[in-house]
Amino acid sequence: MSEEELLEFELEQSPQEVADRLRELADTFENDDELTISDDAVSITVPTPTEHLEFETELERERYEGGNEFELEIELEWTVETDGSPVESDEIEEETDEE
């Protein structure tokens, strides 16, 4: 078995934006055959699970003088049958304003 990191990024967003993103992700798992994740440079599409998936949650607290920092990690893992079709990956072209 080999592991390949397809995409990783971090965003700073408001609680409302994060909630919207999580709702969109939940809707995709419930209703769609494919999951697409994008950042500014690339878009990756993979099949959604058809059976059970592993759901892992980790909550950490880092204490420092004057406060606490919390980190919530949610990890989903699933397996799909290999049908010979590759994972779709598209580079996203940046739009430029030409005057």
Secondary structure, 3 states (H helix, E strand, C coil): CCCCCCCCCCCCCCHHHHHHHHHHHHHHHHHCCEEEEECCCEEEEEECCCCCCEEEEEEEEEEECCEEEEEEEEEEECCCCCCCCCCEEEECCCCCCCC
